[in-house]
Amino acid sequence: MQVLKISYKRHRFPPQIIGHVVWLYVRFNLSLREVEEMMLARGVDVSTIRRWTVKFGPLIVHVLRRRRPRPRPGDVWHLDEVVVKIAGRSYWLRRAVD
């Protein structure tokens, strides 16, 4: 299994700031200007958000999806219920569906 490593070489900001900016822009419904103003309030003057999103966004998504546990057969099941009348009496039938 190959591990994908994101390279932040030759960038002025540390990886934590780049990752946080891309996460803010992609995760929430924020404009580039709003993210830029949020970072400016923290003392970081960032104007390359769009380029970072295009460059690092797919890589960050790939790494996060690889970390997420996948459901295996048997991990997810649903409970199905139905009422059946037999000879005037109601019976609840329940079954677990995988």
PyMOL commands that set and color helices and strands:
alter all, ss='L'
color gray80, all
select helices_A, chain A and resi 15-27+32-41+49-67
alter helices_A, ss='H'
color red, helices_A
select strands_A, chain A and resi 78-86+89-97
alter strands_A, ss='S'
color yellow, strands_A
deselect
rebuild
show_as cartoon
